[in-house]
Amino acid sequence: MAIKSNGDQFKILADNTNDEPFVMPNLLKFKKDGGREAYLRYLKESSPFGEGVGAKLLYFGKPKELLNGTEEWDLLMLIQYPSRKAFLKMANNPDYLKVHKWREKGVERAVLYATDPAKPKDILSP
């Protein structure tokens, strides 16, 4: 099963005028045969591209006890980007795209969200 990006959402992200920093949670499930190793290579080789646009790794963790839901994950990362433009600059860099093959070889499933800070009242108000 290949990782499939959501093209419509990429367009919405590209058209978003919010130029503030945002956090992107990454939930990842590795492929059984060599997936973890391929992803580690991706992390090593892609780091300079993230750092080059000002991305910061905020959290790197191994999910443990699944208290709600049924889908298990191998890795959780929280990455802060200085802006959506910075993320897209990295994601569209031809040299980064060459390294991205290691992510594709390593990851079976992934969930990535571009998120904006919010206060509970902003979300819970009708």
C-alpha positions, 0 to 999 in steps of 0.5 A: 500500500503506497502513501498517498498525499491529499492533493486537494488539501495541499492546494488549500495549504498552498492557498492559505494566507496564514504566514504564522508558524504551525505544528505538524503532527506526524503519525507513522507506521513502518513497512515490515521489511526494512521500513524502520531502517529506510525511514531512519535514512530518510530522517538523516538525509532530510534533516538539512532540508527541514533545518534549511527552512527553519523547521524544528522537531518539538517531539519525537516519541514511540506510541505505547498504550493505545487508549482510544481507537484501533490503529497502532503507530510506530512513531509520533513526531511534532514538527514546527514549521515557521510558515506554510510557505516554508514547508512548501519550499522544502516539500518542493525542493528537487533535492529534497524530493530525491531523499523523499524516496526513503520515506516512501520505501519506509512508511506503510501509513501516515497521517500528517496535519497542518495545525494552527494554534487554537483556544478551547473556546475557539473550537467549542463555541458554535 
